[in-house]
């Protein structure tokens, strides 16, 4: 199968070959550029095809990690594709280049104010410790070639149109990718419409518990609850 078909139908064997060809270190570097902040290296060092040993599992491309990634950083990375290869952050992000949770900090000058903030008639921005205004400024960095990002989105749209992510169809242009561990202990769907990028993980927070019957008697994989959500 070619890479596009492997993406549509989630063929792990093709992606394992891809990781061998490009090197897991390069996969990790690209993930970091796109917004993955978790350290993807391992204590064990591996060598592929007599290359130098490096601390990256050859199964990294399939999720073979010692420390897992979070839905937030996966959403941030997918948003880089959605933004045509620009990793979006801001001056009020918690980490440099990281995802943004706060866009503005205001105080209400009305001493009698006791209702919702939308009712405040005397708002003032609150400066931060650096003297910045208290209102976020977008910080964008081009980390993926726009043409590459466009190709990735085109391929990922087939996942929703006819592949493993059909349950994520919204009636508008949608693209994304399912993910499922072998034991059905973790199930993912990450993707986007033209307006929203989101990532959903379904599983047990403190244990890896197989979910073999929870989807109306069938196993939970990325194309079931995660894609529906």
C-alpha positions as CSV (number, residue, x, y, z in Angstrom):
1,X,0.0,0.0,0.0
2,X,1.1,3.6,-0.6
3,X,1.4,6.1,2.2
4,X,-2.0,7.8,1.4
5,X,-3.8,4.5,1.5
6,X,-2.0,3.4,4.7
7,X,-3.2,6.7,6.3
8,X,-6.8,6.2,5.2
9,X,-7.1,2.7,6.6
10,X,-4.6,3.0,9.5
11,X,-2.1,0.5,8.2
12,X,0.6,0.5,10.9
13,X,3.0,-1.8,8.9
14,X,3.6,0.9,6.2
15,X,4.2,3.6,8.9
16,X,6.7,1.2,10.6
17,X,8.6,1.0,7.3
18,X,8.4,4.8,7.0
19,X,10.0,5.3,10.4
20,X,12.8,3.0,9.5
21,X,13.4,4.9,6.3
22,X,13.5,8.4,7.7
23,X,14.7,7.6,11.2
24,X,12.8,7.9,14.5
25,X,15.0,10.9,15.5
26,X,13.7,12.9,12.6
27,X,10.1,11.9,13.5
28,X,10.7,13.1,17.0
29,X,12.2,16.4,15.8
30,X,9.2,17.1,13.5
31,X,6.8,16.3,16.3
32,X,8.6,18.8,18.6
33,X,8.5,21.5,15.9
34,X,4.7,21.0,15.5
35,X,4.0,21.4,19.2
36,X,4.7,18.1,21.0
37,X,6.5,19.1,24.3
38,X,6.8,15.6,25.9
39,X,10.4,14.2,25.6
40,X,10.0,11.3,23.2
41,X,13.4,9.8,23.9
42,X,13.9,6.6,25.9
43,X,16.5,5.3,28.3
44,X,17.3,2.5,25.9
45,X,19.2,3.4,22.7
46,X,18.3,1.7,19.4
47,X,20.1,1.3,16.0
48,X,18.3,0.8,12.7
49,X,20.1,-0.5,9.6
50,X,23.6,-0.1,11.2
51,X,23.0,3.6,11.8
52,X,24.3,5.3,15.0
53,X,22.5,4.4,18.1
54,X,19.9,6.9,19.3
55,X,17.5,7.1,22.2
56,X,14.3,6.8,20.1
57,X,12.2,3.6,19.8
58,X,11.7,2.5,16.2
59,X,8.0,2.2,17.1
60,X,7.8,5.8,18.1
61,X,5.9,6.6,15.0
62,X,3.2,4.2,16.2
63,X,3.1,5.6,19.7
64,X,5.8,3.4,21.2
65,X,6.7,5.9,24.0
66,X,7.9,5.6,27.5
67,X,6.1,8.8,28.5
68,X,2.8,9.4,26.6
69,X,1.7,12.6,25.0
70,X,-1.3,14.6,26.1
71,X,-4.5,15.4,24.2
72,X,-3.6,19.1,24.6
73,X,-0.2,18.9,22.9
74,X,-1.6,16.6,20.2
75,X,-4.3,19.2,19.5
76,X,-1.6,21.9,19.4
77,X,0.4,19.8,16.9
78,X,-2.6,19.1,14.7
79,X,-3.4,22.9,14.8
80,X,0.0,23.4,13.2
81,X,-1.3,21.5,10.2
82,X,-4.6,23.4,10.3
83,X,-2.7,26.7,10.3
84,X,-0.8,25.7,7.1
85,X,2.3,24.7,8.9
86,X,2.5,27.6,11.4
87,X,2.8,26.6,15.1
88,X,0.5,29.1,16.8
89,X,1.2,30.4,20.3
90,X,1.1,33.8,22.0
91,X,2.7,36.2,24.4
92,X,0.5,34.8,27.2
93,X,1.3,31.1,26.6
94,X,2.6,29.2,29.7
95,X,5.7,28.1,27.7
96,X,7.5,29.5,24.8
97,X,5.8,28.3,21.6
98,X,3.3,26.4,23.7
99,X,-0.5,26.2,23.5
100,X,-2.4,29.2,24.7
101,X,-5.1,29.1,27.4
102,X,-5.5,32.8,28.3
103,X,-6.0,35.6,25.7
104,X,-6.8,38.5,28.0
105,X,-6.7,39.4,31.7
106,X,-9.1,42.2,32.9
107,X,-10.2,43.7,36.1
108,X,-13.6,45.3,36.7
109,X,-13.5,48.7,38.3
110,X,-17.1,48.7,39.5
111,X,-16.9,48.2,43.3
112,X,-20.6,47.1,43.3
113,X,-20.0,44.5,40.6
114,X,-21.4,41.1,41.7
115,X,-22.6,39.5,38.4
116,X,-21.0,38.0,35.4
117,X,-18.0,39.6,33.9
118,X,-20.0,40.4,30.7
119,X,-22.0,42.9,32.8
120,X,-19.0,44.9,33.9
121,X,-19.0,48.4,32.5
122,X,-15.6,49.4,33.6
123,X,-13.0,46.9,32.3
124,X,-9.3,47.4,32.5
125,X,-6.5,45.2,31.2
126,X,-4.1,43.9,33.9
127,X,-0.4,44.2,33.1
128,X,1.7,41.2,33.6
129,X,5.0,41.0,35.5
130,X,6.9,42.1,32.4
131,X,4.8,45.2,31.9
132,X,3.0,43.7,28.9
133,X,-0.6,45.0,28.4
134,X,-2.4,41.9,29.7
135,X,-3.8,41.1,26.2
136,X,-2.3,38.3,24.2
137,X,-0.4,38.9,21.0
138,X,-0.3,36.0,18.5
139,X,3.1,34.4,18.0
140,X,3.3,32.3,14.9
141,X,6.3,30.3,13.6
142,X,6.4,28.5,10.3
143,X,7.7,25.0,11.1
144,X,6.2,22.9,8.3
145,X,6.2,23.8,4.6
146,X,2.7,25.1,3.7
147,X,2.5,22.7,0.7
148,X,3.4,19.8,2.9
149,X,0.8,20.8,5.5
150,X,-1.8,21.0,2.7
151,X,-0.9,17.6,1.4
152,X,-1.2,16.1,4.9
153,X,-4.6,17.6,5.3
154,X,-5.8,16.3,2.0
155,X,-4.6,12.8,2.9
156,X,-6.1,13.0,6.4
157,X,-9.5,14.1,4.9
158,X,-9.8,10.6,3.3
159,X,-9.7,9.1,6.8
160,X,-13.0,10.8,7.5
161,X,-14.5,10.5,4.1
162,X,-13.9,6.7,3.6
163,X,-11.5,5.4,6.2
164,X,-11.3,4.6,9.9
165,X,-12.6,8.0,11.0
166,X,-15.9,8.1,9.2
167,X,-17.7,8.6,12.5
168,X,-16.1,12.1,12.7
169,X,-17.8,13.3,9.6
170,X,-19.5,16.7,10.3
171,X,-21.1,17.6,7.0
172,X,-18.4,20.1,6.4
173,X,-14.7,19.7,5.4
174,X,-13.1,17.6,8.2
175,X,-9.8,15.8,8.4
176,X,-8.1,13.8,11.1
177,X,-6.6,10.5,12.2
178,X,-7.7,7.6,14.5
179,X,-5.3,5.8,16.8
180,X,-5.8,2.6,18.8
181,X,-3.4,0.5,20.9
182,X,-3.2,-3.2,20.3
183,X,-5.0,-4.0,23.6
184,X,-7.7,-1.4,23.0
185,X,-6.5,0.3,26.2
186,X,-6.2,3.7,24.5
187,X,-8.2,5.2,21.7
188,X,-7.7,8.5,19.9
189,X,-9.1,10.8,17.3
190,X,-7.4,14.1,16.5
191,X,-8.4,16.3,13.6
192,X,-10.0,19.6,12.5
193,X,-12.7,21.4,10.6
194,X,-12.0,24.8,9.1
195,X,-12.8,26.4,12.4
196,X,-11.9,24.0,15.2
197,X,-9.0,21.7,15.9
198,X,-9.6,19.0,18.6
199,X,-8.1,15.9,20.0
200,X,-10.0,13.2,22.0
201,X,-8.5,10.4,24.0
202,X,-10.7,7.6,25.5
203,X,-9.3,5.2,28.1
204,X,-8.7,4.7,31.8
205,X,-6.7,7.5,33.5
206,X,-4.6,5.4,35.9
207,X,-4.5,2.0,34.2
208,X,-4.2,0.4,30.8
209,X,-7.5,-1.5,30.8
210,X,-8.6,-3.2,27.6
211,X,-11.9,-1.8,26.3
212,X,-13.1,-4.9,24.3
213,X,-16.8,-4.7,24.6
214,X,-17.7,-1.1,25.6
215,X,-18.8,0.0,22.2
216,X,-22.2,-1.7,22.1
217,X,-20.4,-5.0,22.6
218,X,-17.5,-4.2,20.3
219,X,-14.0,-3.0,21.0
220,X,-13.3,0.7,21.5
221,X,-11.0,2.0,18.9
222,X,-10.2,5.5,17.6
223,X,-13.0,5.3,15.0
224,X,-15.7,4.7,17.7
225,X,-16.2,6.9,20.7
226,X,-13.2,9.3,20.0
227,X,-14.3,10.0,16.4
228,X,-17.9,10.4,17.5
229,X,-17.0,12.8,20.2
